[in-house]
Amino acid sequence: MIKTSYQLCRVFGIPIYLDISLILLMFLFVRGYDNPLYGLAAGVFLLLSITLHELGHSLTSMAFGCRVRDITLMIIGGRATLENMPRKHWQEFLVAIAGPAVSLALGLAGYFVPAYLFHAGYLTDNLAGFIMYSVGKLNLMLFGFNLLPAFPMDGGRILRSALQVRMSRLRATWIASRIGRFLAGTMIFFALCNILGINLPNPRIPGAVGTLFWHFISDGSYFKLLIGWVIFSAAGSEYRQVLAEEGGGPRAPFGFPFFGAKTPPPPDDGKAVVSPPPYARGGSTRVDVRKED
Ligand SMILES: [Zn+2]
């Protein structure tokens, strides 16, 4: 296979990889600004913001004894690959919320710190405005976007952990991944409409929710087509993963086929579940002792 990502450094023992698709991202940033240096800086701020977001997830999962294989930065965002996931739903909740919490903190700091430094006379009007946009606004957008309940995005994971208070992990994953697929499908639909030049009426939902919704359906259509497709397929594969982990058959928990899940259940003696890929991709097969809770 062709190598597409290269290790940049290690942070807290976690290798950070850069995907070659970032070359295109940097090109778009540099081209999008009058001053290419500002474009370059904005691109670097974005990558740093995503890395810190992923470190939020990673360090929280490590606190629960999980192992993080790597963090990879790509054009569609960042991805922390965990060798194993916390199984308790409140732990999953904390791991999922940690990333958006970092983005929110960075976003608020990115607004208030430059505003303060500008009023104190340390920053020019131009520079303060640039930082407020490229750190403040960008991180607040990352915060809002990641909280969409589109499983397996952070909001979807939070939803699944909340559902697990009332139902099994398998059922909760089924519901969360269905909602994830619905939202991803909606995103793809609106992106296609925009690309094909079909005008959509603005639903004019008031307030911040309306602004977020309008961003969701109107901006950056090619990008959203790609992200929508990634979420759509990831929701399906993660459901199949949980289905296999929980020893389920090809049928969904509500009795009808779902996602064409044909994975045969792993050997299950009632005690141990052999994790299928991707968690076992690191090399040796991991065997979990299933906790009854
Ligand atoms: Zn996240």
Residues whose N, C-alpha, C, O or C-beta is under 5 A from the ligand:
A	BS01	ZN	G99 N146 D154
